[in-house]
């Protein structure tokens, strides 16, 4: 099973979108032993890691309010440590559903990403 996380890349107004170094890179993930998972946020660009296999674009957030609300939802999403088989992939799928339900994600992009993620998720 592969480890999954959510990568949020924000581009300040005065930064060229192609200037990756000027962007904020945040990785939201759950990690830890079974039934003791905890949420971690790291300021890291996953594209600089040899362990990162793939980045799936889920959505573009258009406003500062949407970005802040998304950050809050990512930090506050609960762990289901009472379910032994619950893991990082479950957390990612649940968070994406929550964000989509709150209308924070672009529907076409989200639907494509969800279809792409469901294949390995259901294996």
C-alpha positions in Angstrom: 0.0 0.0 0.0 1.3 3.5 -0.9 1.2 6.4 1.5 -1.1 9.2 0.5 -1.1 12.8 1.6 -2.7 16.1 0.5 -0.4 18.7 -1.0 -1.4 22.3 -1.0 0.6 24.7 -3.1 -0.2 28.4 -2.7 1.1 31.1 -5.0 1.4 34.6 -3.5 0.0 37.4 -5.7 3.5 38.9 -6.4 5.0 35.6 -7.4 5.2 34.0 -10.8 3.3 30.7 -10.8 6.2 29.0 -12.5 8.5 30.1 -9.6 8.2 27.0 -7.4 10.6 28.4 -4.8 8.3 31.5 -4.2 5.3 29.3 -3.5 4.2 27.9 -0.1 4.2 24.1 -0.1 2.3 22.3 2.6 1.8 18.5 3.0 -1.1 17.4 5.2 -1.0 13.7 6.1 -1.9 11.2 8.8 0.8 8.9 10.0 1.6 6.5 12.8 0.9 3.0 14.0 -2.5 1.4 13.4 -5.2 2.9 15.7 -2.8 5.7 16.7 -2.7 7.8 13.6 -2.1 11.5 14.0 -2.3 14.5 11.6 0.9 16.2 10.6 1.5 19.3 8.5 4.9 19.8 6.8 6.2 22.7 4.9 7.8 20.7 2.1 7.6 20.5 -1.7 6.9 16.8 -2.5 8.4 17.2 -5.9 11.8 17.5 -4.3 11.4 14.0 -2.7 12.5 10.8 -4.4 9.8 9.0 -2.4 7.0 11.0 -4.1 5.7 8.8 -6.9 2.9 11.0 -8.2 1.0 14.3 -7.6 -2.7 14.2 -8.7 -4.2 17.6 -9.3 -7.5 17.8 -7.5 -8.4 21.5 -7.7 -7.3 25.1 -7.9 -8.5 27.3 -5.1 -9.4 30.8 -6.3 -9.6 32.9 -3.2 -7.6 33.5 0.0 -10.8 32.6 1.9 -11.0 29.3 0.2 -7.3 28.6 0.9 -7.7 29.4 4.6 -10.9 27.4 4.9 -9.3 24.4 3.2 -6.3 24.6 5.5 -8.6 24.6 8.5 -10.6 21.7 7.2 -7.4 19.7 6.5 -6.2 20.3 10.1 -9.5 19.6 11.7 -10.5 16.4 9.9 -10.9 13.7 12.5 -9.0 10.4 12.6 -11.0 7.2 12.7 -8.5 5.4 15.0 -11.3 3.1 16.3 -11.4 1.3 12.9 -8.3 -1.0 12.7 -8.1 -0.9 8.8 -8.6 2.9 8.6 -5.5 4.5 7.1 -4.0 7.5 5.2 -5.8 6.7 2.0 -9.2 6.7 3.8 -8.3 10.1 5.4 -7.4 11.6 2.0 -10.6 10.3 0.4 -12.7 11.5 3.3 -11.1 15.0 3.3 -11.6 15.4 -0.4 -15.3 14.5 -0.1 -15.6 17.0 2.8 -13.9 19.7 0.8 -16.1 19.0 -2.3 -19.2 19.0 -0.1 -18.2 22.4 1.2 -17.8 23.5 -2.5 -14.2 24.4 -2.0 -13.0 22.2 -5.0 -13.6 22.7 -8.7 -16.1 20.0 -9.6 -14.6 18.9 -13.0 -11.1 18.7 -11.6 -12.3 17.0 -8.4 -14.3 14.4 -10.4 -11.3 13.5 -12.6 -9.0 13.2 -9.6 -11.5 11.2 -7.6 -11.8 8.7 -10.5 -8.0 8.5 -10.8 -7.7 7.9 -7.0 -10.5 5.4 -6.6 -8.7 2.8 -8.7 -5.8 2.2 -6.3 -8.0 3.0 -3.3 -10.3 0.1 -4.0 -7.5 -2.4 -4.7 
